[in-house]
Amino acid sequence: MAFSIPGIIVTDKDDKVVALDWSYENADGKISNRWTLLQPYGNTPLAECTEAVLVGWLEEQLPNTTLEFDRQIADAKARQDFAQTLKPYVPHEFGPPTPVPDEPPAPAPPAPEVEEPEGSEEA
């Protein structure tokens, strides 16, 4: 669907964009990374490096296609969906396995009592 550029890396010396932090998002999820631009970086003044320009550079240089990213996101979503269907069971020597009961969260331990230092008692 759409690329976005949430951040860029620029040289101090001549204000050239040398790397792009990018993300690609579709209806099923998001994938992101950093792409170091291929040299030479070009002569586009930093003030003219709009997101549209940066996305154009990314799409020209990135070896992956949006179809590959869609597939990666779909695979990650399928793994996550599958993981949510897994349930732990306990095997038994003389019977079928039984589900592990859901355990309620352990209560927080009581706060420690603070003792007053000697000599601080009020008269």
C-alpha positions in Angstrom: 0.0 0.0 0.0 2.2 2.9 1.2 5.7 3.7 2.2 6.4 6.3 4.8 9.7 7.9 5.9 9.6 8.6 9.7 13.3 9.7 9.8 16.4 10.4 7.8 20.1 10.4 8.4 22.0 13.4 7.0 25.7 14.2 6.8 27.0 17.1 8.9 29.4 18.2 6.2 27.2 18.9 3.3 23.6 18.2 4.4 23.3 15.1 2.1 20.7 12.5 3.0 22.6 9.2 3.4 20.0 6.9 5.0 16.2 6.6 5.3 14.2 5.0 8.1 11.2 3.6 6.3 8.1 1.7 7.0 5.6 -0.1 4.7 2.1 -0.7 5.9 -0.9 -2.6 4.6 -4.2 -3.6 6.1 -2.6 -6.6 7.9 0.5 -5.0 9.5 3.6 -3.0 9.1 7.3 -3.7 8.3 10.1 -1.2 8.8 13.9 -0.8 8.6 16.7 1.6 7.7 18.0 1.8 4.1 21.5 3.3 3.5 21.3 5.1 0.1 23.6 4.0 -2.6 26.4 6.5 -3.4 26.5 9.1 -4.8 23.7 10.5 -2.8 22.8 13.2 -5.3 22.6 17.0 -5.2 19.1 17.5 -4.0 19.2 20.3 -1.4 18.0 19.2 2.0 15.2 21.7 2.0 13.7 20.0 -1.1 13.9 16.5 0.4 10.2 16.0 0.9 8.7 12.7 1.9 7.6 12.2 -1.8 11.2 12.7 -3.0 12.6 10.3 -0.2 10.0 7.6 -1.0 11.0 7.9 -4.7 14.6 7.3 -3.8 13.7 4.4 -1.6 11.5 2.8 -4.3 14.3 3.2 -6.9 16.9 1.6 -4.7 15.2 -0.9 -2.4 15.6 -4.5 -3.9 12.3 -5.7 -2.4 9.0 -5.1 -4.0 5.8 -4.2 -2.2 4.4 -7.7 -3.1 7.3 -9.2 -1.1 6.5 -7.0 1.8 2.8 -7.9 1.6 3.9 -11.6 1.7 6.2 -11.0 4.7 3.4 -9.2 6.6 0.9 -11.9 5.7 3.3 -14.6 6.9 3.9 -12.8 10.2 0.2 -12.4 10.7 -0.4 -16.1 10.0 2.3 -17.1 12.5 0.7 -14.8 15.1 -2.8 -16.1 14.4 -1.5 -19.7 14.7 0.3 -18.9 17.9 -2.9 -17.6 19.4 -4.6 -21.0 18.8 -2.0 -23.0 20.8 -2.9 -24.3 24.2 -0.6 -25.9 26.8 -1.4 -29.4 28.0 0.1 -31.7 30.6 0.8 -35.3 29.7 -0.1 -38.1 32.2 1.3 -41.5 32.6 -2.1 -43.3 32.8 -4.5 -41.0 31.0 -4.9 -38.5 28.3 -3.3 -35.1 28.5 -5.2 -32.3 30.3 -5.2 -28.6 29.6 -3.0 -26.5 31.9 -5.5 -24.4 34.0 -5.4 -20.7 33.6 -3.7 -19.4 36.6 -4.9 -16.1 38.1 -2.1 -13.6 38.4 -0.3 -13.8 41.7 -1.3 -11.0 44.2 1.3 -8.3 44.7 3.3 -8.8 47.9 2.4 -6.4 50.7 4.5 -3.3 51.0 7.3 -3.6 53.6 6.7 -1.9 56.9 8.9 1.1 57.5 10.4 1.5 60.9 10.9 4.9 62.3 14.6 5.7 63.0 15.5 5.9 66.7 15.2 9.4 68.2 12.6 10.5 65.7 9.6 9.9 68.0 7.5 12.9 68.8 7.3 14.0 72.4 
